């Protein structure tokens, strides 16, 4: 029998037997160690909010901005001051926001501060409307749609940002989490118009007449987030609170009641991994009468919301692969 034939056959059998195994010297643990960590705790309490922050191992130092939604008056799903107070005080943070582009009672600085007071935020910390005194342009890496990100001028006053988002549905984006909170949320009112129109207009007044294709809007959000992340470097972290899981955003004065049960608090130093983990948890729910994820999933899919995370990963903002670390197990 031909010796070369025998040798080649044995080599082929060896290759087939090792297909799908880790490379020599590597293990599944080696593969996982490089994945971003997403820390999770199920019980949504002030203590656990601090706990997930501490688990990240990235202390907030210097002048700390805590970016959250103060909530449109009439709404009730926004993160409550009693929940976030411990964390905000722990980091000696300032609650930051920018004015809205859709009218309502948060479209001017005076009214926005009044709304923040009514919702109890001014009682626990200083509240700064970052575009109260103007705006400036942040560079973005991905210029497919927007050439820069237009943000409130007060952003320059902060050394560190905690992106503290309420994860829920959204009428235009499909869902809102870390990515939306840092794109639309950090943009000035004009910057919101710029992102929503995928770079077509930079003034609020012509926003609704210039809406682009949905994918262009979603991709513009991802590009804007990357601009803010680049601005802060490693002086930023991301927390999503998965409660009051309505199909509607906190910018809605009359949001639909949540059909789902609360899921927990998640945190990461990677915004893409964080939003992806939250999406995965929503989709993993087995729907029942008292815990129905189908309305939220329909809202996400009808707006192609998952495209935001896909595109954010594509431009290098973060990873859709992650390791979920349960702090309560």
N, C-alpha and C positions, 0 to 999 in steps of 0.2 A: 504493500500500500504506500502511496506517495507520502513522504514525511511532511512536506509542506502543506498538503491537504489536511493532514491530521493536526498540524500546528494551527492552521487558520481556523479549523473547526473548533478546536478547544478555546481559542481566543474569542471567537464569536459567542460561544456559550458563556464565557466569563463575563463579557460585556452585557449580555442579556440578563444574567443573574444579578448584576449590580445596578441595573437600570432603576432609577427612582430613589436610590439610596443617597445619603449625603456624600459630598466629596470626601476623599480620604483625609482623615484627621479631623473632620467636622462632625458636629452633632446637631440635633434639633435645637438644643440649648444654645449652641453657637449662633445658629440662625436667628433665634429669638432675641438674643442679647442686643442686637443692633436695631431692633424695632422700637419705635417710640412707645413709651408707656402711657396708658390711659388709666388713671386711678378712679375707682368708683366706690361709692358707699350708697347703700339703698335708702336708709332713713334720712330724710331731708330735715336737718336741724341746724341751728346756728353753730353748734359744736362740730358737727360733721363738715360743715362748710370750711371751717378753719382746718379741720383734719386733712381734707383733700389738698388744700393749699400747702400745708406743711409737707405732705407726701411728695410734692414735686421737687423739693430740695432746691428751690430757687427763691431765696428771700427777697421780698420787695424792699428796695432801699431808695433813699433819696426822696424826691418829691414824687409821690405815688398817685397816679390817676386810676380810679376805679370806674371803668366804662360800663354803664348799664342803661337800661331804658327806664325812664321815670314814669312811663305809662301815660297814655292819653286819658284825660279826665272822662269818667263814665265807665272806663274799663276797670277790671278788678283782678286780672291774672298776673300783673307785673310782680317782680320779686319784692317781697314785703320788707320794709325797713327792719322789722324785728328779726328776720332771717339773716340779713346781711350785716347788721350792726357790728357784731363781734369781729368779723373779718375786716371791715373798713377801719375800725378803731385799732385793731391789731397792727395794721400797716400804716396807721396815721394817714389814711388816704383821703383824697378829695373825689367826690362823685362828679364825673364829667359827662356832659351831653352836648349835642349840637341841635340847633333849631330844625324843625321839620320843613318839608317842602310841599306839604299837602294842605296847608291851612290848619284848622283846628286850634286848640288852645296851647300849642307848643311851638307855634310858628314865629313868635316874637320872644325876645329874651325876657321881658317883663312877665308875660303870660306864662312862659315856660317855668320860670322860677316860682311863680305862684302855684302852678300845678305841682311842682316838686314839693312845695311846702304843704299843700293839701294832702299829698300822698305820704307825708311823714319823713321825707328824705332830709330836709333841712334841719330836722331835729336831731339827727344822728351824725351829720358831717357837713362840711362846706360843700355847696353845689356850684359848679362852674359850667356855664354855658360857653363852650370853647369858641364859638364864632360870634360872640357878643361884640367883639372889637375888630372883626375882619377875618381874613382867611389867607392861606398861602398854599403854594403848590408843592406837593411831595413827589419826587421822581418815582416812576414805576418801571419795573423791568419789562413787563409785557405790555407793549404799546399797540396791540392788535386793534383795540377799540378806543381806549383812553390814552392820552399822551402823558398824563400825570394824575395825581389824586388831589382834589381841592379840599383842604381840611381847615378846621377852626384855628385861628392864630394862637390861641392859648395852648395848643398842643406842645409848643416849644417850651412851655413852663414846667414840663414834667420829665423826670428821669426814668420812670418805670410805669408800665401800664398793666393792670389786671383787667383782662377782658372777661367780665362777669355777665354771662348771657342767660336769658331764659329761653330754653329750647322749646319750640312750639311751631305751629303752622304759620303760613303767611300767604296773604291774598295774591301777591305778585311773585314772590320768590319760591313759593311752595313750602318752604320751612325757614325758620330763623334760628340761628345758633351762633357759634363763635364767628363764622365768616361774615354773616350779615351784620352782626353787632359791631364789627371792626371796619366794615366797608361803608355801608349806609350810615351806621351809627356815629362814626368818627368824622365823616364828611360834613362840611358846612351845608347850609341849606342849598346854596348854589352847587356845591359838590354832589349833593344828592341828585339834583337834576342832571348833572353831568354823567353820573354813573347810570342812572335810570335810562337815559337816552343813549347810552354807549358812546358818549363823546360828541353827540350832535349839538347839544346846547349847554350853556353854562349859567343860565338864568332860570329861576324858579317859574317865572311867568309863562314860559313856553314849554314847560315840561310835558304836559299831557298831550300836546299836539305832535310830539316828536318821539313817541315810544318806538323802539326798534324791535327787531325779531327777539324773541324770548332768550335764545341762546346768547345773543350779544350782550344783553343785560346781565345775565348770570356770569358770563365770562368777565365782564367789567367789574363786578363785585370782587371776584377772585384777584384780579390785578390790583385793585385798590387795597385789599387786605395785605398783599405782599409788600406794597409800598409802606404801609404802617409798620409791618413787621421788620422790614429793613431799617426803618427809622430808629426803632428801639433795640435792634439786635437781640442779645440774650437778656434784655431787661423787659421782658414781657412774658405773660403766661395766660392760660385760657381755662375758664371754668364754665361749664354748662349745667344749669339746674333744670332737671326734667320733671317739672310739676305743672299742674294746670295745662295739660297738653291739648289745648284748643286748636282748631284748624286756623284760628285767627291770631294775628299779632297783637302785641301790647299797644301798638299804634292805633288799634281799632277801638273806638269809643263804645262799641256794642258787640264785643266778641261772643262767638258761640260758646256754649258751655262745653267743657271737655267731656269726651266720651270714654277716655282712657284713664286708668289709674296712674298715679305718679310712679316714676321709675327710679329716680335717685339723683345724686350729684356726681358729675364726672369732671375730671381735670387733666390737663396735659400741657406740655410745652410745645405741642404740635397741633395747630388748629384744624388741619385736615383730618388727622387721626381722631381728634375729638369729635368733630361733626360726623365722621363716618361711623364711629362707635355708637353715637346716639341714633343714627339712622338704623344701624343694625339691630339695636335694642327695640326700636319701634316695630320693625318688620318681624322680629322674633316673637312678638306677642301672639298667642293663640286667641283669636277674638271670642269673647263671650258677651253676654248681655250687659254685664257690669264692667267690662274692660275691652272695649271695641276699638281696635286700632285702624279699622277700615276707613273711617272718614279722614283721618290724618294722612294715611297712605294715599288715598284718592287725591287729596289736596297737593301732596308732594308730587305725585306722578302727573297730574293734570297740568302742572306748571313746569314739568321736567326738572324739578328741583335737584335731583341727584347729579345733574350735569355740572352744577356749581362745584361740587366736591371732586368730580372727575377732572374737571378743567384745572382746579387749584392744584391737584397733584401733578397734572401734566406740565404746568409752568414752574414746578419746583417749590411750591409753597410748603408742601408737607407730604406725608405718606398715608395712603389708604390702608396700608398694612400696619398693624399695631398689636401690642400685647395688653390685654385688659387685666388689671390688677385689682382684685376685690379686697378692699380694706376691712370688710366686715365678715370675712370668712377665714 
